[in-house]
Amino acid sequence: MSTEALPNDWDPEALDTDEMILQMGPQHPATHGVLRVELRTDGEVVKAARPHIGYLHRCFEKHCENVDYPGVMPYTDRMDYVASMGNTLGFALAVEKLAGIEVSPYVNTIRVIMAELQRIASHCVAVGTYTMDIGAFTPFLHLLRDREKVLDLFEWTCGARLLYNYNWVGGVSHDLPDGFTRAARDLLREFDAVTMPELIDLIIGNKIFIKRLAGVGVCSPELGVSYDLTGPNLRGSGVPRDLRKDAPYCGYENYDFDLGLGEGRFGPLGSCFDRNWVRVVEMRESSKIVHQALDRLDKMEKTDVHENVPKRVKVPKGEVYFRSEAPRGQLGYYVVSDGKANPYRVKVKSPCFTAMSVFHHLAKGMMIADIVALIGSLDIVLGEIDR
């Protein structure tokens, strides 16, 4: 975490007589997990903010050294438990690159479908809970309704609703069931025709919502890049960076979709409003990608999804770093192999961790009530920060 502004801000001798140190969390409904934020306040104004993490640490990276490569998959699921499909996909792609395993176009298409459906489900939670943070309850119910429909498809496919262990090294655990394509199309048509207009009317076009967020938590493009923000948090500052475009994997280069970018239409570019707006746009674009993938699937020769899954994963000595575009940003896996059945080392670069590194900078000078808006706009999951 950056400590650039911490020493002077947290010197007890430097506190004015009117200033207080307040603890927000780790059991606070708006911290999106077990996050503790230490606030130095002067009345309602935040003079400095310091995040404290580590309350959910489970030694994921060390556990990986004690299980084989397929055994790592369930652990990756539990990092970002709101978007587990993206976690297993990133690790599978990293190991496949190191081991020289290629999967069929059929498997790649299924992976894209699942990854983008997961992105929709993840952003439904992000945007829905964010509206609750700001004070609106109804949009949360609308978005959780659609998230449940996506989870129904996941459960139908692999039997799980939250932690899937779906992406395997060399393939996926289950082929799509008969009728999946039609059910997915029906879900997306309803999402495009009903949920998106509801979302725009209830939230994005709401004058109260705009005035509440459009000038809060402004992160300039330069600041976002310097703190290595990725995903919607960086694109909210207007920076068009997305691995699905910049370094395509799983055939993403063959899909037509646009990047959601912050526009600063209602205030400074890079505000809490812009970051939330990007997630709304991404749900629409993910729907476009899934429609295209389903069309490809209909024309594609069906293959065995276990065809390239090794009975025993043997990875030659070496190392690899692979990044994928998870719902919360660039998720990177650094895997070191010594030629044995278990990884020698696994390190993860988490988009949520880097998002928290800029928190103290953005929070300085805010009102206390705006801290809730800032945390929600960064869309953090503490399981991924602590790992």
PyMOL commands that set and color helices and strands:
alter all, ss='L'
color gray80, all
select helices_A, chain A and resi 6-9+12-14+60-66+69-77+84-99+105-134+138-158+180-204+207-213+221-226+231-235+243-246+252-254+272-299+351-357+359-363+368-378+382-386
alter helices_A, ss='H'
color red, helices_A
select strands_A, chain A and resi 19-24+36-42+45-52+167-168+171-172+318-326+329-337+345-349
alter strands_A, ss='S'
color yellow, strands_A
deselect
rebuild
show_as cartoon
